Structures are given as C-alpha cells and as structure tokens.
C-alpha cells in the first residue's frame, strides 16, 4: 500500500499507494473447487466439505525448489492463500494484472507431495464468472494439489462491519463510516471470521509478481517471535512520515515515521502473514480492536489515514511492535515512487532502498513490474 485513493479491482495494492484500486481473484468449477458464501453455504459447512473432500490431485511433474525438502520429509501442509477479485468486468487492465500475478505464482510454485494449496478468493457477481475461466486455464496441469474456495464479498462485509465500523472513520477516505469500506479491513478481523480449523493464512494483493516458491513464504510463519501474530513488510515510501507529521513535530526525538534501519516507517499490507490462531489467542491484539482503544491511539498519534488495514497495522505497530514479525523487503519489494515527486525527494531513497534478491515484486500505484 502507500498513499492516495481507494477503489476496487485486482488486488488491494492497486488501491494501496495512491490513486489505485482494490481487489482480487477467483472462483471455482474445476476439480475440487468449492463455493463458500452463497447458496446457503456457511463458513463452517464449507469447511466441513473442504475437510471431507480431498483437494484435486497434482499433475505429476518433477518437484523443484523449496518443495523438495518437504517432499523428502513426507510432511504435508495446508497452505491457505487469500486474494480479492471484484469489479474485474470493468477493467481489462486489472484482469491482465491479476492473470500475470497468478501465472507467476503458479509457475514458481513447488509444493511437497503432501502439501495442498487452498486459494481463498473474495469476489462477487460477474467477477466470479471471469475468475472461474481464468483459474480453470491457469490451474490446468498444476504440479500440486489445490482447491479454490470462493467467498462472497457482500457476506464478508456483513460479518466485518460490526467489528470494524468504529475504526473505519480513522483509516478510510472521506469522513463517514461506509458499509462497503469494511472489506478493506478484512485482514484485521480475519481470525473472527475464518473457521477455527484454519490456523494460518496469507493475504496478498494481486498487483504482485512472484519470483520464488510461494511455499517459502509460508515458512516465514516459523520465524515469528513469541507474541507476534502478523508478518508484514515495511512501507518503502515516506507515507507515514507525512501522516504522522503532527506527532513528529510534538515529539522531535521520535523514530515514528523515520526510515529504516533504525526508524519506524510503518507497514505495507500488500503481503500479509496472518497467524489466525495467535490472533485469536492474543488478549492484547483483540483489545486493540475495541473502539475505545482505537480512539485512544488515534488521538495519541493524531492519526488520520485512508489505507484501511495498512493504517491500522502501522498505528498499532508504533505502540506494540512485538505483535509483528517484520518481513524482509525482498518479500514485498514495492515499486511505487509517488512520494518522491510530492515533497520528499530529499529523503525518499532512505525508504526505498532494498538489498537482496527480490522474491516478490509489488507494482503498487499501478507501477510496471520488471519483465523476466
């Protein structure tokens, strides 16, 4: 994420950095694809079916990369990955962006023989049909077991709104609390919505390009320190240097909004590792969702944002960094440079630098991603 504007489309990152849009992928209808959300289905009943019916089998191709170790060890793992796919019928460009992201994910995906990839896709209306065709083509011949679980965006919004409506006025564009904005806070309350059988899930934007095995990203859950509930990378623009301007002026020695490695630049939620079980068990994290706590922190930091969940995680991270496992920048190498040309050219490179081989490119604010 990072800066101005909100909207819908392939991947939240499109709505994340400036005038961008939000959304994601999906659907079902091949092999063991299951629809979750409509037709009288509930989370619990769909989960029972998911558990009772095995994922569609892999087409036998040689295993490579990180999947080899798991295959050799004979250890199977359910890998839950969630994306959004809405209003795709309005934008061929967004459909192409999402197709490229999923193609790169599947191209590099090398899972162990006992692993299964569960793709959770948040969608609605005509976008569902588009996603069905897209995934049918992309998953044909996949070298690993997989399922697609479709969530209806309207049903998710209905569940989310009572939980997050108090925080929306602080982290949404405009001054009101709008029902439809609740979906921008899905990750914040995912642990209260997903069935308890799902203990870990990764939520990603669709303006991404994968350069490595997605299973390696799931291994990052094993690196969470005690007390951490969410894995997330730093924001790579001076977005929050700007947002926290008043707090910084009142507290000139603060690290809030400063660049890495010693500063606290805030977070970018284009790639989110959610330890749902830890989120459920964390008394501190759940207290921070309460309206009174949100109000207290926004007043302390003079915080008013418009980037949804990213703003919430950033503000909470200033107060309770122990709740977060900070991902290396190579797992979410953001490419947007909007703030460089809007008042921060003198410090921009301190935020934007990222050393190491990039694992995931993030083309936020509609920035082109390098070709292979």
Secondary structure, 3 states (H helix, E strand, C coil): CCCCCCCCCECHHHHCCCCCCCCCCCCCCCCCCEEECCCCCCHHHHHHHHHHCCCECCCCCCCCCCHHHHHHHCCCCEEEEEEEECCHHHCHHHHHHHHHHHHHHHHHCCCCCCCEEEEEEEECHHHHHHHHHHHHHHHCCCCCEEEEEEEEHHHHHHHHHHHHHHHHHHHCCCCCCCHHHHHHHHHHHHHHHCCCCCCCEEEECCCEEECCCHHHHHHHHHHCCCCCCEEEEECCCCHHHHHCHHHHHHCCCCCECCCCCCCECCEEEEEEEECHHHHHHCHHHHHHCCHHHHHHHHHHHCCCCCCCHHHHHHHHHHHCHHHEEEECHHHCEECCCHHHHCCCCCCHHHHHCCCCCCCEEECHHHCCCCCC
